[in-house]
Amino acid sequence: METSVRFDPELVRRYDRAGPRYTSYPTALQFTEAFGEADYRAAAQRSNDDPIPPPLSLYVHVPFCASPCFYCGCTKIITRDATAGARYLTHLAREVELQARLFDRDRIVDQLHLGGGTPTFLTPAQLVELHQILCHSFPLREDASREFSIEIDPRTASDELMATLAGLGFNRISLGVQDFDPAVQEAVNRVQPREAVLEVIGAARHHGFRSIALDLIYGLPRQTVESFARTLDDVIAVRPERIACYSYAHLPQVFKPQTQIDEADLCPPAVKLALLGITVEKLTRAGYVYVGMDHFAVPEDELAVALADGTLQRNFQGYSTRAGHDMIGLGMSSIGRVGDSFVQNLKRLDAWQGALEQGRLPIWRGYTMDADDRVRRDVIQDLMCRGMVDYHAVGARHGIAFTDYFVDALRRLAPMAADGLVELRSDRLQVTPLGRLLVRAVAMCFDAHLDPDVVTPLGSASGATGATGGKPARRFSRIV
């Protein structure tokens, strides 16, 4: 596939609107409380009955943070209570046991991810206990092909922690950097010296972690083109295998910690656009491959290789080489996918704990895809991961005539074709280097759950109804 990317600020501005990140299709907005425990159990049984059941992926949500980062929109609990982790593990052990009963014992866990919150809120001893809980109920892969990853707050890391994680089989870490500039860190209540981050990276390399990912955010208060350029240069100098650079979405009406941010400090739109431009320019010039959706990787990284050979996947953890696995979500608010069904746990800690104390799976809501969802999911996956849709291949897989089935979507793509974002060929839809940064806008043309006006370029007469046509834009992120 075409792996180059071109940044055109005017086109990015025209197509910058709120929309899904498509870590799933349909998105979590379509999940419903009508989906319950019986539906999930049935999905697990169907998966077990598959002639070749897929391997398993475990996602464990650890919600605790010792202090709030003002930019954050994650589900979290702010506490300095050192006993909170122990109580959480007690309930998590019950959930692990209940989930494990649903899946055949010979189904190997290839992938494990600890997210948050702050997973390293747990002490090294508690992380060992968590690993033992998982090992007791699930067969975790032990060879080097496993992918065990964890999100780390550099302020809570130590050499002991890194040694412990390596001993448990973790081989990937993700570090929240956001920005190295002290003024920006102060504005978002995330003060962590550059030297502390470099120490954690050094410890990870010393203990044999094969992949280090750094997360950055552009559009934060007090950021300038010059200051963020310095952060990018510092990041490039340590050459992490992966870099994710996300757009900051300021939604204080939704995310209460953001009310602590002085809006006078926020980047003007033109500056934020320039921040995206220098990010793309600096990282690609340094040899990073633009994987898609804010993600960059060194050419030899698994994601870059998968992008090149057409095997890249996308799931709730972002880009992956193993998204075909059944993903089991563990912990409050976590999301999983088993077969064609999505499921999300209860979001409040007391409700999650209460369900487990009653011996119930703590399911809040979910969704089972129908035939139309499945074909649209495959099209959106092809766009997000391969930048191309083969009409015949999709039609043969789903028993449809592609151009007839998607006549409305192809019509909505016409302005994008005129702007050079896509090529509408007789046998395929091809995303161009200009369109790769805007692939979400392309994918939205195929989303049956969005108002058609969402995909209209800004400034077009038919787009006057607004970016989301009455849909809840507050749950979506913007491209810039």
Number of C-alpha atoms within 10 A of each C-alpha: 14 14 16 13 19 14 18 13 13 10 19 19 16 13 23 20 24 22 24 24 21 22 17 18 22 21 16 19 13 11 18 15 12 11 19 18 17 10 16 23 17 14 20 21 16 14 20 17 11 10 7 8 17 18 16 23 24 23 22 23 23 27 24 24 20 15 12 18 19 21 26 17 17 10 17 21 18 13 15 12 9 12 10 13 18 15 11 18 19 13 17 24 21 17 23 23 15 16 18 16 13 16 17 15 11 10 16 16 25 20 21 22 20 20 21 22 23 21 23 24 24 23 16 18 11 15 20 15 16 19 15 14 18 19 14 14 16 23 16 22 18 13 9 9 10 16 22 24 22 22 21 24 20 22 15 16 19 16 15 11 19 24 18 17 24 17 13 15 19 21 22 21 23 22 19 20 24 23 25 23 19 15 15 21 22 15 21 22 17 21 18 19 15 17 11 15 20 15 15 22 23 13 19 24 14 12 17 15 20 14 18 19 22 22 19 22 21 25 24 25 23 20 25 21 18 10 17 25 16 15 18 18 15 14 21 17 10 11 18 18 22 23 26 21 20 20 20 23 22 21 16 17 10 12 17 13 18 21 15 14 18 12 12 9 13 19 20 14 12 10 16 20 22 18 25 24 17 17 19 22 14 15 20 17 10 14 14 24 27 25 29 24 21 19 20 25 25 22 18 12 16 17 25 25 18 19 25 18 11 14 16 23 21 20 20 18 13 15 21 18 18 18 20 17 20 22 25 23 25 23 28 27 24 23 25 22 26 24 21 16 20 26 29 27 21 21 17 15 15 10 16 23 24 14 16 18 14 9 12 15 23 25 24 23 21 25 23 20 15 10 10 11 17 16 20 19 20 16 19 27 23 21 20 28 23 24 25 21 20 16 18 16 13 18 15 11 10 15 11 15 13 20 16 9 12 15 10 13 19 18 11 19 24 15 16 23 18 11 14 15 24 25 19 16 10 9 13 16 19 21 27 23 18 19 26 26 25 25 23 26 26 24 24 23 23 22 21 13 14 17 15 20 19 24 30 25 22 18 10 11 9 14 17 13 12 15 23 21 16 12 15 12 16 17 13 16 19 18 26 23
